[in-house]
Amino acid sequence: MSEPDPRKEPRYRPFRAAAYGLYIAVVSAFCLAITISVTRSVAAMTPEKKPPAEQVQSYRECLDAADALWSQLESEREKLVRISPARAVDRHWLEFRTTWLQRLRDSESRCALGSRDRTSLKEVFRRLEEVQDLYSIHAVQYAGEVGGVVDALRGAFSTARKNPAAGRLP
């Protein structure tokens, strides 16, 4: 029979079990805290759907409201590349996103999207939210992956423009 491993001496087994138990408890508490924090953050940034309003807008008014929301969304997306520093794009977008989603929820509430004759209108609002989700992903990716390079490029342009040779014509 082989000799027992001296690193696993039986008299230390209770201490090893306690250390493993403490480790699992600390890791579990940490993971739970992160999960709760992320859940609260997402809930704060995403307004809930509202019940239908008492005053329902006409189909045309709802379509115009959706078109206005689309224009706001597209206009804000176009501004993303002009924000400086570029690494701040995601924070700027998330602030806009929260207020924009609130306006979307208000419009959905006033448009009674649950009725049968408004299924195409409901599809418009669903697609609007889908595009907004993709734009949010784009803003975060732009800030994280491209933002640093864009900021460095802007800095290089600024430095190059300060050179006395930049003012002379050939």
Secondary structure, DSSP 8 states (H G I E B T S, - for coil): -----GGG-GGGHHHHHHHHHHHHHHHHHHHHHHHHHHHHHHHHHS-------SS---HHHHHHHHHHHHHHHHHHHHHGGG-SSGGGHHHHHHHHHHHHHHHHHHHHHHHTTTSGGGHHHHHHHHHHHHHHHHHHHHHHHIIIIIHHHHHHHHHHHHHHHHSGGGG---
